Amino acid sequence: MPMRSKKIVFFFPAFTSQEATAPLGILAVSTPLLRAGYEIRIVDSTITPNFHARVIEELEDALCLAVSLVTGPMIRETVQIAKAAKARYPDKPVILGGWHPSLLPHQTLAAPYVDAVVKGQGEEAFLELVQHIEAGESFRGIAGVGYKENGRIVFNPARPLKPIREMPPKAYQLADFDAYQKVCGRRWAMYTSSLACPFNCAYCTNDGVYGRQWNALEPEQVVEETTDLVTRYGLSLLWIVDDNFLVDRDRAVAIAEGLVRRGVQFDWSIQASTNLVVRLTVEELKLLRRAGLSQVSQGADSGSPRVLHLMNKDFQKVETIYEAADKLSQAGIRPSFNMIFGFPGEGEAERRESIDLIMNICRQYPGAEFWTNIFTPYPGAPVMEKAFELGIQVPETLEGWTDFFPRYTTLPWLNGKNHRRVQLMRDYLRIAFNRVPIGRQQKRAVNRLLHELISSPARWRLDHDFYAAPFELWLKEAANRWFPPIKAKVDAHQLSEEAVTC
């Protein structure tokens, strides 16, 4: 029987409150729905007190519940909300989309509290899905959608990927930027100007969703949309979340020239591989800086040529990382690098090469920063094809992934004493040199002073590979207990069913 409601409830599970902003995937699929006359409700657990109760309340007169998520901690809240929704409204479909359902659609749909999944780009597929729900029709034939029919899991044919220039603009008007600013201390948003990456790093899931088919918006459209976005919503920063912004060098320069002509002042950050950064001259990078580019995030990943080869990163040399840091520093742009420890095949010698790289670059280029991770085996990444022989037990259910990531910060080949040593090393890297997060939580003067005092001994420890009796870390933890950071007006980590409404 057709349903009369035109209301869609989106739930977005919390990822981090420190860098909170509007969920880009939900804003993307919302535009076609709004144009078709549907009403949208977004419940983001990062900014919504009593979000469990709010979802159930909003669902009472809605067509369905939709959740957008990536692999990781977001799955825990997704499972909780989906179960509660089906318990209260068994006839209202629960639909999952985003990175994780796209990479593991069969396993995701097998969960008893999930009725349908959308694979890949969801703008058109989800609109058709909602129209079928409203009309009381089967989901049969909706490209890119998997569903259950008479207890069977059914997948319709895949929906071909569309170039980004053919996709509708995001519905930023739905975002509560005031609430996000209260959480992380900064008014900012994500923006996409291109999709995919031509490279195929062994740890990356991009190929599983986009097939490495890079495509991009024209420079004129990027300039028009970004300047309108920051002006309309009073944003100070745009994080351009393209997988590799600098694939087309001429396009990047044209975007910078257009932004300079517009004269709208705002910071923006990009992601790019080091081999593409160094193709630009210092003068071209200075042009990007005049246009507002303040940071380039790059996957250095390892200081070991051997490990880079294992990562399928032969396109990047260690020397290229230094050159990228040098050119960006000359241009006044912050070089930001990601580093992965514990990749399969990395030993103590290779780890030492990575530490030496970090120490050398941060000393030569004081504005540079490194963000470190322990290797996380994501579904869909090429390295996961060897999961069994690596000793990685891949979860067999959606719920299994809720505990996968805390468990696999300890890897089969990096555990016990070695794991604790790497974690201590990472803790010292956090205090040895300054880093600039997106979120701007205020630190008390005593915390800032302590950081300055312990940064020098932290660097000594890293130089000498000595992490016994880590009294600097004990001091830091004690200071955070005695003088906790000044809290944001909204604290996502305290938001639960029992939380007091602000």
N, C-alpha and C positions, 0 to 999 in steps of 0.2 A: 504493500500500500504506500503510495507517495507520501512524503513528509512535507509539511508546510513550512517548517523552519528554514531560514536562510543563514543561520549562524554556524560558524566554524570555530572551534576552540583549539588553539595551538598551545602546546606545553613545551617549554624550553628548559631542560634540566641544567642546573648550575655547573659550570666548568671551573671558573675562578672568579672571586669577587674583586681581586686586585686589578683586573683588567677588564671590567665589565662594560659591555656595550650591546647594542641591539643585535639580535641574531640574524645574520645576513640571509641564511637559507630560507627562513620563514618570511622575511620581507620580500624575497624573490618570488615565492609561490603565491604570496598574497595579492600581488598586483592583478593577475588574471581573474582571481576571485572577486576582487572589488569591482573590476570592470563588468563582471557578470551579475553584479547586484548582491553579492553575499556580504554578510556582516562578519567581521573578524574580531576575535578576542585572543590576545596573547598573554599567557601566564608564564612569566620567566621567574624561576625560583630564586634567582639572584636578587631580585628587587621586589618580590611579592611576599609579604608576610602571610603566614597561614596558607601557603600555596596549595597544599593538599586539599583543604576545604574549599579554596577558591575554584580549583579545577572542577570539583564535583558540583559546586553550585552553578558554575557557568554551563556545565553540560546538561543541566535539567531541560533547557529548551533549545538545545543545539542538535545539529545533524550528526556530528562525529567529533572525535578527538584525534588530533594529529600531533606527532612528536618528531622533532628533528634532532639527530644526535650523531656524534662521532664515537669511534671506539675509545673506551676508557671509562673514567669515573661517572660520566653522564648516564651510563647504562643503569646504575643503581637506582637513581630517582625515576628513570623511565619505567623500570619494572614495577616500582612501588605504585606509581600513578596509574599505569596501565591496568594492573590488577584491581586497584580500587575502583577505577572507572567501569570495568567489566562486571565487578561485583554489584555495583549500584545500578548500572544501566546495561544489562547484558545484550540488549538489542542495538545499542549504538556502536558503530564500528570504531575500532582503534587502529589507526594507520601510522606506520613508521616510515620515515624517509631520512635521507642524509647519507653520510659517508659509510657508517657501519651497515645499515640495511642494504646499501648498494653493493658492498663487498661480500656480505654473507646473507644474501636474500633468503635462501631456503631455510637456513638455521634460524634466522630471525622470525620468519613466518611460522615456523613450527611451534613457537611459544603459544600456549593455549589462550593467552590474553591479547594476541595480535590477530587482527582480521585481514589486514592487507599491508603490503609494502610497495613503495615506489622506488625503482632503481634509477640512478643517474639523475639527469635533469628532471625536475618535478613540476615545472611551471604549467605545462599543458596536460601532463598525465594526471596531476592532482585535481585540476579543474574538471576534467572528464570524470574522474572518480567521484567527486562531490556531486556532480550532476546526476550520475547514476544512483547515488545514495538517495538524493532528493526525489528521484522518480521511482524509487523502489525497484530498480532494475539490477540484473546481474552485472558483475564486473568483466564478463567475458568480452574479449576483443580490445580492451583498453591497453594500448602498447605501453610497455615499461612497468606494468603493474602485475604483482602476484597476489593471489587471494585464496580463500578457502571456499570450497563448494561441496556440500554434502560430506564434510569431513576430509575431503581430499585437498591437497595443495596444488594449485594450478598457476602456471606462469604464462602470461600472454607474451607474444613476440616482443623483443627489445625495441625501445624507441630510439631512432637514430639521434645522435647528438646534433644540436643546432649550433651554428656559430654564435658567439656571444653578441654580435651586432644585431642578430635577429631576435634576441630575447628582450622582454619588456623591462623597463626600469624598476628598481626596487621600491617598495612602498615605505620609504623612510618616514612618512607622515605618521605611521603607526607606532614609531619608537618613542618611548618616554625618556628622552635624553636627560631631563632633570633628575630622574631617579638614578640613572646610571652614573651621572656625575657625583651624586651623593655617595655612591658606593666606592668608586675608585679615585675620586678627587680630580678627574679630568673629563672634559666634554669632548668626546671623540667618536669616530665611527669607522667601520670597515667599508672598503670600496673595492670592486673588482673591475679591472680594465682588460684582463686577458685570462684565458683558461689554458691549463695544461703546461707541460714542460717537455722539451725535446729529449732530455736525458732520462736515464732509467737507473737511478741509484738503487742499490740492492735493498735498502731499508724503506724505500718510498712506496706508497700505495697509489700514486697518481696514475700509473699506467692502467690499474684495474678499473678506474672510473672514466678517465678521459683519453686513454690510449695514446698519450704523448702527442696528440694532434693540436699543437699550439695555434690559437686564434685570438684575435684582439679587436678591441674597438679602435676606430680611427682617432687620431690625436684631437681633432676638433671636438668630437663628442666627449672625450675624457675631460678636456678643458672646460667645456660647458657644464657638464654634470658635476664635477668636483667643486668648481667655484660657486655654483648654485647651492650645492649641498652645505658647504661651510657657511655661506652667507645666510641661508634660510634658517639654519638651526644653531648658529653661533658656535660652531665647532672650532677647536684650536688645533686638532690633529686629524689627519686621515691616514689610516693604516691600509695601504694598497696591498691586498692579500693575494695578488697574482703569484703563482708558483715561481715564475721567473720573469720579472718585469722587463729585463733588458735583452730579450731575445732579438728584438728588432731595434738596432741602434738608432737608426734614423727616426723611428717613431718616438723613442724616448726623448731625443733632442727636440723634436717638433712639439711634444707635449710641454717641455720646459719653456720653449720659446713662446707658446701660447699662454702659459700661466704668467710669464713675465709681462706680456702685453696687457693681460687683464689687470694685473696689479693687486689682486686679492691676497692678503697676507695670511698664510697658514702653514703649519708644518705638515710634511707628509713623509712616510717611510715606505720602503719597498723591500722585497725579497729578490735576490738575484744570485746567480752562481759567480764565483770569483773570476772564472775565465771570461765571462761576459763583462764584468766590471772593468777589467784591465784593458778591454778593447777601446774604452773611451779615453780620450785625452784628459789631462788635468783641466784644460780650458773648458771642455765639454762638461766635465763634472762640476766645475765652478758655475756654469750656466744652470745646471740642475739645482745647485745650492741656492742661487739667486731666485729660482722659482719656488723655493721652500723645502726642497729635499733635505732632511736633517739626519737621516739614518739609512744605512743599507744593511740588511740582515743577510748573512751569507753562511752557507753550510761548509765551514772549514772541515769539520767532522773528525779529522785526525791529522797529527803531525808526522805520521809514518807513511812513506810511499807504499810500503807493502800493504798496510791496512786500506789505504785509498784504493788500491787495485782490487782488494777483496770486496770493497764497497761498490765496485763497478764505476769508479770515479777516475778513470785514466784521463779524462778530459781536464782534470785539475791537478796541477803540480803544487808541491809545498811552496815553491818559490812564488807561485801565483798568489798565494794567501798574503805573503809579505808585500807583494807589489800592489795588491788591492788595498791593503791597509795604508800604504804609502800614498797612493794617488788620492784616496778618499780623504786622508788627513790633510794633504796639501789643499784640497778643495774646501775644507771646512765642514765635511760631512762625517758623522760618527760611523766608524767601521764597527759593525757588530757581527760576531761570529758564533755559530753553534758548534759545539764539540761533543762527540759521542764516545763514551768509554764503554768497554766491554763488548765491542763488536766481535762476533765469532772469528777467532784467529788472532786477536790482539793479545800480546803477552806483556810482561813487565817492561821489556825494552821498548816496545812500541808505545806503551803508555807514557814512558819517560820522554819519548820524542814529542808527544802531544803536550806534555807539561812544559817542556823547553820552548816549544813554539808559542804557547800562551804567554810565558814569562817574557820572552824576547819581544814579542809584538807589543805587549802592554807597557813595557819599559821604553821601547823606541817611540811608541805612539800613545801618549798618555790618554788620549780620548777614546782609544779602542776598548772594546769590552767583549767578554766571552760568556756565553751561557752554556752550561754543561748538562748532559744527560747521561744516564746509563742506558745502553741499548735496549729498546723496547720492541719486541717482535710483533709487528702489526699484521693483521690479516690482509691479504692482497699484495703484500710486498714480495719481491722476488726471493728474498732470503727465506721466507716462510715455506717455500717449496722443499726446503731441507729441514723443516721443523723437527721431524721425527728423529733423524740422525743426529740433530743437535741436542736432543733430549728435551725439547720443548713440548709439553703436553697441551695441545690446542683444545680449548673448551668445546664441548659438544652441544651446548645450549646457549641461548642468549643470556640467561642468568649466570652461567658460568663465567662470562666475561666480567662480571661485577668484581670478582676477586682476582682476575688474571693479572692486572697491572700492579697492584701492591705485591703480589707474589713474585712477579717477574722483574721487579727491580733487583731481586736476587736471582741470578741466572745459574743454570746448571754448571757452567764453567767459571762462574764468578760468584762464589759464595763463601760463607764462613769468614775467616780472617781476611781473606783477600777482598771480599765485598765491603767489610767494615773499613778497611784501609782506603778503598776508593771513595767511600762516602766521606770519610774524614778529609781526604784530599779535596773533594768537591766543596766541602764546608769551608776549607781554608781558601780556596779560589774565590768564594763568594765575598770574603772579607779582605783579600789581598789587594784588590783593585776595585774601583768604583764601577757600578753598573747603573743604567738609567732605565727603570721600568716605566711602562705606560702609566700605571696607576701612581698617584701622588699622595701617598699617606704621609702625614707629617711625622717626622722623628723628633723626639725631645733632644735638647742640647746635650744631655748626658750621654744619650745613645750615640750621637754624632761624634762626640769627643772620644768615647770608648772605641768606636770604629777606627778613628785615626790612630789611636794608641796601639791597637792590636794588628793593624794592617802590616806594619813593618816586620814583626816576628812571624806573621803568617807567610810573608814572602820568603823569609829565611827558611822556614820549614819546607816550603815547596821547592826551594833551590836544593835542599839537602835531603829530601825524601824522608823527613823525620816527623812522625805524627804521634809519638808516644806522649802520654800525659797532656792532653790538649787543653791546657788551662785557659787559653784565650777563648775557646769555644764555651767553656764553662762560665767564664766571665760574661760573655755575650748573652748566654741564656739567662743568667741571673739578672743582668740589666734589663732584659726584656720582661722578666717577671716583675721586677721592682718598679720599672718605669716603662710600662707597656706603651706601644705606639698610640698616638691620638686616634681614636676610633672614628670611622666614617659615621655619618648619621644613619646609614642603613648597613647592617652587617649580615651579609648573606649566610655566613656560617651559623648564625643564631636563628635563622628563619626556619620555622618548623610548624607543625600543627599546634604546638603549644605556645608559639611565639606571641608576644603582645603586639597588637596592631599599632603601627606608628600613627 
